[in-house]
Amino acid sequence: EKQMEFPSSPFGCPLLLTADSMLRVFDEKSKVFASEYSENFQSSLEKFLRHDMLELNYVKTYFLTTEDSTEDSTEDITEDSKEALCSVLNDEMPEELCGCEVVVQASQYFVGDRLKKLWVCLRSDPIFCHHLPFILENWALLLTEENELYSLKSSLLPLISVLHSENTYIKYLAVIEVLKRLGMPFLNQAVVEAGQECVKGKCPHITSCQETLLNLVHLHTKIGISFKQGD
């Protein structure tokens, strides 16, 4: 009588339930994301583990990860997760946002709180957070108060004006108003709140004189502003 052994790993077995409610074969060369933010990527649900499966005690290395506890090939694993992430974002994001520096009229690309939800994913999901500099360099996702979207490829970046005390806010209020009159872009508050730690160190902050002055130079280069007495 022929006996079958239980497989030591799921690879090659049709045991993978993805977010589109399809049962698929586990493929070691084509792993999926195990993320609670799959609802942000409706065009790529087949690349995510179904949400209710996340509650199971699963082995992380069966899915896309930024680290591997069994091998030293972390560079290859990181590249695999980056490649999969590019595929997901290319499927989901409007092509106008990819590879550009600035996009105007952001509201035509993101309806309601969709962008804010995406930023929660960027802040919270280990893989998206790990690759955040790469994402922000290649997709325009930095929303400004003026309804524009910037990528980190832009020399002119939106300023962060969130201040942690009322006294500090009052101190910089006049500076902020002058910079806005000159056309300086400011990062949208909702984006900052959703991904504050993510943008820290990537966008200039109003309290840094050096960063603000450098941004003024880039603004001058972009739109040719002139400074007059009284500004």
C-alpha positions as CSV (number, residue, x, y, z in Angstrom):
1,E,0.0,0.0,0.0
2,K,1.4,3.3,-1.1
3,Q,1.7,6.0,1.7
4,M,2.1,9.7,1.2
5,E,4.2,11.9,3.5
6,F,2.8,15.2,4.6
7,P,4.9,17.9,2.8
8,S,7.5,19.7,4.8
9,S,6.6,23.1,3.2
10,P,3.5,24.3,1.2
11,F,5.5,25.1,-2.0
12,G,4.0,23.3,-4.9
13,C,0.7,22.7,-3.1
14,P,-2.6,24.4,-3.9
15,L,-3.1,25.8,-0.4
16,L,-2.6,29.5,-0.9
17,L,-5.8,31.5,-0.4
18,T,-5.3,35.0,-1.9
19,A,-7.2,38.2,-1.3
20,D,-9.3,37.7,-4.4
21,S,-10.7,34.5,-2.7
22,M,-8.9,32.2,-5.2
23,L,-7.0,29.1,-4.1
24,R,-3.6,29.1,-5.7
25,V,-0.4,27.0,-5.6
26,F,2.4,28.2,-3.3
27,D,5.2,29.2,-5.5
28,E,8.6,29.9,-4.0
29,K,9.6,32.0,-6.9
30,S,6.4,34.1,-6.8
31,K,5.6,34.8,-3.2
32,V,2.7,37.0,-2.2
33,F,2.3,39.7,0.4
34,A,1.0,38.8,3.9
35,S,-0.3,42.3,4.6
36,E,-3.4,43.6,6.4
37,Y,-3.6,46.5,3.8
38,S,-4.6,44.5,0.8
39,E,-7.8,46.5,0.4
40,N,-5.7,49.4,-0.8
41,F,-4.7,47.4,-3.9
42,Q,-7.9,46.2,-5.5
43,S,-6.1,45.7,-8.9
44,S,-3.6,43.3,-7.3
45,L,-5.6,41.2,-4.8
46,E,-4.1,38.0,-6.2
47,K,-0.7,39.1,-4.9
48,F,-1.9,39.2,-1.3
49,L,-2.8,36.6,1.3
50,R,-6.5,36.8,2.2
51,H,-7.1,39.0,5.2
52,D,-8.7,36.4,7.5
53,M,-5.7,34.1,6.9
54,L,-3.4,36.5,8.6
55,E,-4.7,35.3,12.0
56,L,-3.1,31.9,11.5
57,N,0.3,31.0,12.9
58,Y,2.1,30.9,9.6
59,V,5.8,30.8,8.7
60,K,6.8,34.3,7.5
61,T,9.3,33.1,5.0
62,Y,6.5,31.4,3.0
63,F,5.5,35.0,2.0
64,L,7.3,38.1,0.9
65,T,9.5,39.5,3.6
66,T,12.5,41.8,4.1
67,E,14.4,39.2,6.1
68,D,15.0,35.5,6.2
69,S,15.8,33.7,9.4
70,T,17.1,30.6,7.7
71,E,19.5,31.9,5.0
72,D,22.0,34.8,4.5
73,S,20.6,35.8,1.1
74,T,18.8,38.9,2.5
75,E,19.9,41.0,-0.6
76,D,18.1,38.6,-2.9
77,I,15.0,38.6,-0.7
78,T,14.9,42.4,-0.5
79,E,15.1,42.6,-4.3
80,D,12.3,40.1,-4.6
81,S,10.0,42.1,-2.3
82,K,11.0,45.3,-4.2
83,E,10.1,43.7,-7.6
84,A,6.8,42.5,-6.3
85,L,6.1,45.9,-4.7
86,C,6.8,47.6,-8.1
87,S,4.3,45.3,-9.8
88,V,1.6,46.1,-7.3
89,L,2.1,49.9,-7.4
90,N,2.3,49.8,-11.2
91,D,-1.0,48.0,-11.3
92,E,-2.7,50.3,-8.8
93,M,-1.2,53.8,-9.3
94,P,-2.1,56.0,-12.2
95,E,0.8,55.9,-14.7
96,E,1.1,59.7,-14.5
97,L,2.4,59.3,-11.0
98,C,5.3,57.0,-11.9
99,G,8.7,58.5,-12.7
100,C,7.6,62.2,-12.5
101,E,8.7,65.0,-10.2
102,V,5.5,66.9,-9.8
103,V,1.8,66.2,-10.7
104,V,-0.9,68.9,-10.4
105,Q,-4.5,68.3,-9.5
106,A,-4.0,65.4,-7.2
107,S,-7.7,65.0,-6.6
108,Q,-8.3,63.5,-10.0
109,Y,-6.1,60.6,-9.1
110,F,-7.1,60.0,-5.4
111,V,-10.7,60.2,-4.4
112,G,-11.7,60.7,-0.7
113,D,-9.3,59.4,1.9
114,R,-7.7,56.8,-0.5
115,L,-4.2,58.5,-0.3
116,K,-4.4,58.8,3.4
117,K,-5.1,55.1,3.7
118,L,-2.2,54.4,1.4
119,W,0.1,56.4,3.7
120,V,-1.1,54.4,6.7
121,C,0.1,51.3,4.7
122,L,3.4,52.9,3.9
123,R,3.9,53.8,7.5
124,S,2.8,50.5,9.1
125,D,3.5,47.6,6.7
126,P,7.1,46.3,7.2
127,I,7.8,45.8,3.4
128,F,6.3,49.1,2.2
129,C,8.0,50.9,5.1
130,H,11.3,49.2,4.3
131,H,11.2,50.3,0.7
132,L,9.7,53.8,1.4
133,P,12.6,55.8,0.0
134,F,12.4,53.8,-3.3
135,I,8.7,54.3,-3.4
136,L,8.8,58.1,-2.9
137,E,11.5,58.5,-5.4
138,N,9.6,56.7,-8.1
139,W,6.0,57.6,-7.4
140,A,4.6,61.1,-6.7
141,L,2.8,60.5,-3.4
142,L,3.8,63.6,-1.3
143,L,0.6,65.6,-1.3
144,T,0.7,69.4,-0.7
145,E,-1.8,71.8,0.6
146,E,-2.0,73.2,-2.9
147,N,-3.3,69.8,-4.2
148,E,0.0,68.8,-6.0
149,L,1.9,65.6,-5.7
150,Y,5.7,65.5,-5.4
151,S,8.2,62.7,-5.6
152,L,11.7,62.8,-4.0
153,K,13.1,63.2,-7.5
154,S,12.1,66.8,-7.3
155,S,14.7,69.3,-6.2
156,L,12.0,71.4,-4.7
157,L,10.2,69.5,-2.0
158,P,7.1,70.4,0.1
159,L,8.0,71.9,3.5
160,I,6.7,70.3,6.7
161,S,5.0,72.9,8.9
162,V,3.7,70.7,11.7
163,L,4.9,72.2,15.0
164,H,4.6,70.5,18.4
165,S,3.8,73.5,20.6
166,E,1.6,76.6,20.3
167,N,4.5,78.9,21.1
168,T,6.6,77.4,18.3
169,Y,3.7,77.7,15.9
170,I,3.2,81.4,16.6
171,K,6.9,82.0,16.2
172,Y,6.9,80.5,12.7
173,L,3.5,81.6,11.6
174,A,4.7,84.8,9.9
175,V,7.5,82.9,8.1
176,I,5.0,80.3,6.9
177,E,2.7,83.0,5.5
178,V,5.5,84.7,3.6
179,L,6.8,81.4,2.1
180,K,3.2,80.6,1.0
181,R,2.9,84.0,-0.8
182,L,6.2,83.2,-2.6
183,G,4.7,79.9,-3.8
184,M,6.5,77.5,-1.4
185,P,4.7,74.1,-1.4
186,F,3.7,72.8,2.1
187,L,3.0,69.1,2.9
188,N,-0.6,68.3,3.4
189,Q,-1.4,67.9,7.2
190,A,-3.3,64.7,6.7
191,V,-0.4,63.0,4.9
192,V,2.0,64.2,7.6
193,E,-0.3,62.7,10.3
194,A,-0.6,59.4,8.5
195,G,3.1,59.0,7.8
196,Q,4.9,61.4,10.0
197,E,7.9,59.2,10.7
198,C,8.1,58.2,7.1
199,V,8.6,61.8,5.7
200,K,10.8,63.0,8.6
201,G,14.3,63.5,7.1
202,K,13.0,63.3,3.6
203,C,11.1,66.5,3.3
204,P,12.6,69.8,4.7
205,H,11.1,71.1,8.0
206,I,10.2,74.8,8.6
207,T,12.2,74.9,11.8
208,S,15.5,74.1,9.9
209,C,16.8,77.4,8.5
210,Q,19.3,75.6,6.3
211,E,16.7,73.3,4.7
212,T,14.2,76.1,4.2
213,L,16.8,78.4,2.5
214,L,17.9,75.6,0.2
215,N,14.3,75.0,-0.7
216,L,14.0,78.7,-1.5
217,V,16.9,78.4,-3.9
218,H,15.1,75.5,-5.6
219,L,11.9,77.6,-5.7
220,H,13.7,80.5,-7.3
221,T,15.2,78.2,-9.9
222,K,11.7,76.7,-10.6
223,I,9.5,79.8,-10.9
224,G,12.0,82.7,-10.9
225,I,10.8,84.4,-7.8
226,S,12.3,87.8,-6.9
227,F,12.8,89.2,-3.4
228,K,11.7,92.8,-2.8
229,Q,11.9,95.0,0.3
230,G,9.0,94.3,2.5
231,D,8.6,90.6,1.6
